[in-house]
Amino acid sequence: MRGPGRWWRGQSKPEKVETYTRWSFYSFAVIEFVTVALTAMIPLGAWLGAALLLPAGVHAALCFVTVSRALDWMRGRRPQPVGLLWSLTVVSAVVGVTVIGIAERGPDRERVDAAAGTAFGVVLIIGVGIIALGIRERKRVFAVVGAFTAGSWIVAFTRGASAGESIFASVLVLFCGGVMAFTAIVSVWLLNIVYELDEARETRTRLAVAEERLRFGRDLHDVMGRNLAVIALKSELAVQLAQRDRPEAVAQMVEVQRLAQESQREVREVVRGYREADLASELAGAQGVLTAAGIDCTVSGAPAAGLPVAAQSALGWVVREAATNVLRHGDARRCGVRLRVWEGRVVLSVENDGVTETGGGPSDSTGSGLAGLRERLAEIDGTLEAGPAGKGLFRLTAEIPLPSRSAPAESVAAVPSMSEVTP
């Protein structure tokens, strides 16, 4: 059975922000109902308290529905809930008038006035904030705040409140309602920015993939285009010579064979260059991608330039796979990459936080990605270890033996320790 924790971890970051925004405004409706219940039932008694609590409950339920529909509209999933917004406006006004009417007929004037004033202000203020969620134009939001402010003064003054009390009530609605409306506007603005940033990151990833495909296609065209054109011409010439029983046809076909073998070799070189990963480039790319994703990434240790080509290629793939897993799994905030040469071996370790309790870490030890890395490292006698490294931490370590001339003893002393390079 999927629990709330697994459901929450399965959400993307924009979806988490949206869920937080929704429940923040849902909580305002709950606060309204609880506040009216606590302040009305005791001073007003069972009958009058229930008479006030019932419309307040209807208002809170309508706020729930309006929040859901308004945020869906802001995300482009539903049409604007115009009917709900007008209904919430009317219900807010009706509840406000009902509160004042109950205050005039309460058993204890002073206690009833306090309870009615609290309920009156809470309903109108929260109503303004919820309505602002469903309005995109700022001028209309200001008009809603102004209308509620003027309405609160009119209702209070015409129901027998003094001029000072009426002004105080209207100023309270103006200030608190304005704060609620501003909160709604900023919340929606931030939510849209989070989604736009996530879409921009996905677009950047797709563009990078498309650019790499174009580069690979361009390289293949440069390699194969000329050779295929020459092969086609020489094949046509060989056919014509063979039809005339000319001995030169054999020489032309030998040339075609040579060009085909050369093209095959050049294609292999292109594919090999495409598949091989440069360690320095992969380290810089991983740091850039993780930093862009909001993860504090540090790269430290020995330089990659002096390592053998085979070791650089294998470790480059390790860095690429580790960075991908950090982005895909868990919720990392920090990631440290350390490269060191020690006792004739090059050791690459990638450590990150944000490991979930049930996910087994950013890289599952049984995943196909790590299995492929182990096979690649095994070809050069390397090893790969991956697993938890403490509470909320995950570490991936790759080791590759080096030729004796590539691992001088003095290079060990030049490598800083983990505590020195990892904050």
C-alpha positions in Angstrom: 0.0 0.0 0.0 1.4 3.4 -1.0 1.7 5.7 2.1 1.7 9.5 2.2 5.5 9.5 2.5 6.1 7.5 -0.7 3.4 9.6 -2.5 5.2 12.8 -1.4 8.6 11.6 -2.5 7.1 10.5 -5.8 6.1 14.1 -6.6 8.2 16.4 -8.6 9.5 19.6 -7.0 6.9 21.8 -8.8 4.1 19.4 -7.8 5.4 19.6 -4.2 5.2 23.4 -4.3 1.7 23.3 -5.8 0.6 20.8 -3.1 2.0 23.1 -0.4 0.3 26.1 -1.9 -3.1 24.4 -2.1 -3.0 23.1 1.5 -1.8 26.5 2.8 -5.0 28.1 1.5 -7.1 25.1 2.5 -5.8 25.7 6.0 -7.2 29.2 6.0 -10.7 27.8 5.5 -10.1 25.4 8.4 -8.9 28.2 10.6 -12.0 30.3 9.7 -14.3 27.5 10.7 -12.5 26.7 13.9 -12.2 30.3 14.9 -15.9 30.9 14.4 -16.8 27.7 16.3 -14.6 28.6 19.3 -15.7 32.2 19.5 -19.4 31.7 18.8 -20.6 28.6 20.6 -19.7 29.6 24.2 -20.8 33.3 24.3 -23.9 32.9 22.0 -25.2 29.6 23.3 -26.2 26.5 21.4 -28.9 28.0 19.2 -27.4 31.3 18.2 -23.9 29.7 17.9 -25.3 27.0 15.6 -27.0 29.7 13.6 -23.7 31.5 13.1 -21.6 28.3 12.6 -23.8 26.9 9.8 -23.2 29.8 7.3 -19.6 29.9 8.4 -19.3 26.2 7.5 -20.9 26.8 4.1 -18.4 29.7 3.6 -15.4 27.5 4.5 -16.6 24.6 2.2 -17.0 27.1 -0.6 -13.5 28.4 0.0 -12.2 24.8 -0.3 -13.8 24.3 -3.7 -12.8 27.8 -4.9 -9.1 27.3 -4.0 -9.0 24.0 -5.9 -10.7 25.4 -9.0 -8.8 28.7 -9.0 -5.4 27.0 -8.8 -6.4 24.6 -11.6 -7.4 27.6 -13.7 -4.1 29.3 -13.0 -2.3 26.2 -14.2 -4.5 26.0 -17.4 -6.4 22.9 -16.4 -9.9 24.4 -16.0 -11.8 27.5 -17.1 -11.9 30.4 -14.8 -14.4 29.7 -11.9 -16.4 32.9 -12.4 -19.5 31.5 -10.9 -17.7 30.2 -7.8 -16.0 33.6 -7.3 -19.4 35.4 -7.4 -20.9 32.8 -5.1 -18.1 33.2 -2.6 -18.5 37.0 -2.7 -22.3 36.7 -2.1 -21.9 34.2 0.7 -19.2 36.3 2.4 -21.5 39.3 2.4 -24.5 37.2 3.6 -22.4 35.7 6.5 -21.2 39.2 7.4 -24.8 40.6 7.6 -25.9 37.5 9.5 -23.1 38.0 12.1 -24.2 41.6 12.7 -27.8 40.6 12.9 -27.0 37.9 15.5 -25.0 40.4 17.5 -28.0 42.7 17.8 -30.1 39.9 19.3 -27.6 38.2 21.5 -28.2 37.6 25.2 -25.0 39.3 26.4 -24.2 42.4 24.4 -20.5 42.8 25.2 -19.6 39.1 24.8 -21.7 38.7 21.7 -20.2 41.8 20.1 -16.7 40.4 20.6 -17.7 37.0 19.1 -19.6 38.6 16.2 -16.7 41.0 15.4 -14.2 38.2 15.3 -16.4 36.1 13.0 -17.2 39.1 10.8 -13.5 40.0 10.3 -12.3 36.4 9.8 -15.0 35.6 7.2 -14.4 38.8 5.1 -10.6 38.7 5.3 -10.3 35.0 4.3 -13.0 35.6 1.6 -10.9 38.3 0.0 -7.8 36.2 0.0 -9.5 33.2 -1.6 -11.3 35.3 -4.2 -7.9 36.9 -5.2 -6.6 33.5 -6.2 -9.1 33.4 -9.1 -8.4 36.8 -10.5 -5.4 37.5 -12.7 -5.7 41.3 -13.2 -4.3 43.3 -10.3 -6.8 46.1 -10.7 -9.6 43.7 -10.1 -7.9 42.4 -7.0 -7.6 46.0 -5.7 -11.3 46.5 -6.5 -12.3 43.4 -4.6 -10.4 44.6 -1.5 -11.9 48.0 -1.8 -15.4 46.6 -2.2 -15.1 44.4 0.9 -13.7 47.4 2.8 -16.5 49.7 1.9 -19.1 47.0 2.4 -17.8 46.3 5.9 -18.1 50.0 6.8 -21.6 50.2 5.4 -22.8 47.1 7.2 -21.3 48.0 10.5 -22.5 51.6 10.4 -26.0 50.9 9.3 -26.4 48.2 12.0 -25.9 50.7 14.8 -22.1 50.7 15.2 -20.5 54.0 16.0 -18.5 55.9 13.4 -15.2 54.9 15.1 -16.1 51.3 15.3 -17.2 51.2 11.7 -14.0 52.8 10.5 -11.9 50.4 12.7 -13.7 47.4 11.1 -13.2 48.7 7.6 -9.5 49.5 8.2 -9.0 46.0 9.7 -10.6 44.4 6.6 -8.6 46.7 4.3 -5.2 45.9 5.9 -5.7 42.2 6.6 -7.7 41.5 3.4 -4.9 43.3 1.5 -2.3 41.1 3.1 -4.3 38.0 2.2 -4.8 39.2 -1.4 -1.1 40.0 -1.7 -0.3 36.5 -0.3 -2.5 34.9 -2.9 -0.9 36.9 -5.7 2.6 36.1 -4.6 1.8 32.4 -4.1 0.4 32.0 -7.6 3.3 34.0 -9.0 5.9 31.8 -7.3 4.1 28.6 -8.3 4.1 29.7 -12.0 7.8 30.5 -11.8 8.6 27.1 -10.3 6.8 25.4 -13.2 8.4 27.6 -15.8 11.9 26.9 -14.4 11.2 23.2 -14.4 10.0 23.4 -18.0 13.0 25.5 -18.9 15.3 22.8 -17.5 13.5 20.1 -19.4 13.8 22.2 -22.6 17.5 22.8 -22.0 18.0 19.0 -21.6 16.1 18.3 -24.8 18.1 21.0 -26.7 21.3 19.5 -25.5 20.2 16.0 -26.7 19.1 17.5 -30.0 22.4 19.4 -30.4 24.4 16.2 -29.7 22.4 14.3 -32.3 23.0 17.0 -34.8 26.7 16.9 -34.1 26.8 13.2 -34.4 24.8 13.3 -37.7 27.1 16.1 -39.0 30.2 14.1 -38.2 28.8 11.0 -39.9 27.9 13.1 -42.9 31.4 14.6 -43.1 33.0 11.1 -42.9 30.6 9.2 -45.1 29.4 11.7 -47.6 32.6 12.0 -49.7 33.5 8.3 -49.5 30.0 7.2 -50.5 30.0 9.5 -53.4 33.3 8.2 -54.6 32.2 4.6 -54.1 29.1 5.2 -56.2 31.1 6.8 -59.0 33.7 4.0 -59.0 31.1 1.3 -58.8 29.3 2.8 -61.8 32.6 3.0 -63.7 33.4 -0.6 -62.8 30.0 -1.7 -64.1 30.6 0.1 -67.4 34.1 -1.4 -67.8 32.9 -4.9 -66.9 30.2 -4.6 -69.6 32.9 -3.9 -72.1 35.1 -6.7 -70.8 37.8 -4.2 -69.8 40.4 -5.5 -67.2 40.4 -2.1 -65.5 37.1 -3.0 -63.9 38.9 -5.2 -61.4 41.1 -2.3 -60.3 38.1 -0.1 -59.8 36.4 -2.7 -57.6 39.6 -3.0 -55.6 39.5 0.7 -55.1 35.8 0.5 -54.1 36.7 -2.2 -51.5 39.5 0.0 -50.1 37.2 3.0 -49.8 34.5 0.8 -48.1 37.0 -0.5 -45.5 38.3 3.0 -44.9 34.8 4.3 -44.4 34.1 1.5 -42.0 37.2 2.5 -40.0 36.3 6.2 -39.9 32.8 5.4 -38.7 34.2 3.3 -35.9 36.5 6.2 -34.9 33.5 8.6 -34.9 31.4 6.2 -32.8 34.3 5.5 -30.5 34.8 9.2 -29.9 31.1 9.6 -29.3 31.0 6.8 -26.8 34.2 7.6 -25.0 33.8 10.1 -22.1 36.4 12.7 -21.3 36.8 12.8 -17.5 37.6 16.5 -17.2 34.7 17.4 -19.4 32.3 15.1 -17.5 33.4 16.5 -14.1 32.8 20.1 -15.3 29.5 19.1 -16.9 28.3 17.3 -13.8 29.2 20.2 -11.6 27.4 22.6 -13.9 24.2 20.5 -14.2 23.9 19.8 -10.5 24.6 23.4 -9.6 21.9 24.5 -12.1 19.5 22.1 -10.4 20.1 23.8 -7.0 22.5 21.2 -5.7 25.8 22.4 -4.1 28.4 20.4 -6.0 32.1 20.4 -5.2 34.8 18.7 -7.3 38.2 18.2 -5.8 41.3 16.0 -5.8 44.0 15.1 -8.4 43.9 16.5 -11.9 42.3 14.2 -14.6 44.7 15.1 -17.4 47.5 12.8 -16.4 45.4 9.6 -16.3 45.4 6.9 -19.1 42.8 7.4 -21.8 41.0 4.1 -20.8 40.7 5.2 -17.2 39.5 8.6 -18.1 36.8 7.2 -20.3 35.6 4.7 -17.7 35.6 7.2 -14.9 33.8 9.8 -17.1 31.0 7.3 -17.5 30.9 6.8 -13.8 30.6 10.6 -13.2 27.9 10.8 -15.9 25.8 8.0 -14.4 26.3 9.3 -10.8 25.2 12.8 -11.7 22.1 11.4 -13.5 21.1 9.3 -10.5 21.6 12.2 -8.1 19.1 14.3 -10.2 16.6 11.4 -10.7 16.5 9.9 -7.2 16.2 11.3 -3.7 16.3 15.0 -2.9 20.0 15.9 -2.7 21.2 19.3 -1.5 24.9 18.6 -1.6 27.1 16.4 -3.7 30.9 16.0 -3.4 33.1 14.5 -6.2 36.7 13.5 -5.3 39.3 12.1 -7.5 42.6 10.8 -6.1 45.6 8.6 -7.0 46.5 6.3 -4.2 48.8 3.3 -4.0 48.8 2.7 -7.8 45.1 3.1 -8.1 42.9 6.0 -9.2 39.9 6.3 -6.9 36.8 8.3 -7.8 34.1 8.8 -5.2 30.7 10.6 -5.5 28.8 11.3 -2.3 25.5 13.0 -1.9 22.8 13.6 0.8 19.0 13.5 0.4 18.7 9.7 0.4 15.2 8.5 1.0 14.5 5.8 3.6 12.8 3.3 1.2 14.5 4.1 -2.1 17.9 2.6 -1.3 19.7 5.8 -2.3 20.1 7.7 -5.6 21.6 4.7 -7.3 20.0 1.3 -6.8 22.7 -1.3 -6.5 20.7 -3.6 -8.7 20.0 -1.1 -11.4 21.1 -1.6 -15.0 23.1 1.6 -15.0 25.5 0.4 -12.2 25.6 -3.0 -13.8 26.8 -1.5 -17.0 29.4 0.6 -15.2 30.7 -2.5 -13.4 31.1 -4.3 -16.8 32.9 -1.3 -18.3 35.3 -1.1 -15.3 35.8 -4.9 -15.2 37.3 -4.6 -18.7 40.2 -2.6 -17.2 40.3 -4.5 -13.9 38.4 -1.8 -12.1 35.8 -2.1 -9.4 32.6 -0.2 -8.4 31.0 0.0 -5.0 27.7 1.8 -4.1 25.8 2.0 -0.9 24.8 4.1 2.1 27.6 6.1 3.8 25.7 7.3 6.9 22.4 8.8 7.8 20.9 10.2 4.6 24.2 9.8 2.7 25.0 7.7 -0.4 28.5 7.1 -1.8 29.6 5.6 -5.1 33.3 4.6 -5.4 35.1 3.5 -8.5 38.7 2.2 -8.4 41.0 1.5 -11.4 44.6 0.1 -11.2 47.2 2.2 -13.0 50.4 1.3 -14.6 53.4 1.9 -12.3 54.6 4.9 -14.3 51.1 6.5 -14.0 51.0 6.4 -10.2 54.0 8.0 -8.7 54.2 7.8 -4.9 54.5 11.6 -4.4 51.1 12.1 -6.0 49.4 10.8 -3.0 50.5 13.6 -0.7 49.1 16.2 -3.1 45.6 14.9 -2.7 43.5 16.6 0.0 41.5 14.6 2.4 37.7 14.4 2.3 37.3 16.6 5.3 39.5 19.3 3.7 37.6 19.4 0.4 34.0 18.7 1.4 32.1 21.3 3.4 
